[in-house]
Amino acid sequence: EYGVTSKLYVSLDGGWTWQTVTIPETARFGTVDPQIAFGADGTAYFMRQGRGQQAFCSSDGGLTWEKAEISPV
């Protein structure tokens, strides 16, 4: 395997330790331009460019992620 991919990390102890979090549908040939945002309700959103745009959301502080739909603005 080769290429560049995005990785997410989460800390449950204020940043003393970190763990890698699995993202669904890891891009096989790389991803670029990762973006993170948080909604008013605390939901985390992660978007990346791969073969098209991919978006994911987490409602448990970043421990688990699921694919999110992208709506045109």
ABEGO torsion letter per residue (X at the ends): XBEBBBBBBBBAAGGABBBBBBBBGBBAAEBBGBBBBBBAAGBBBBBBBBBEBBBBBBAAGGABBBBBBBBBX
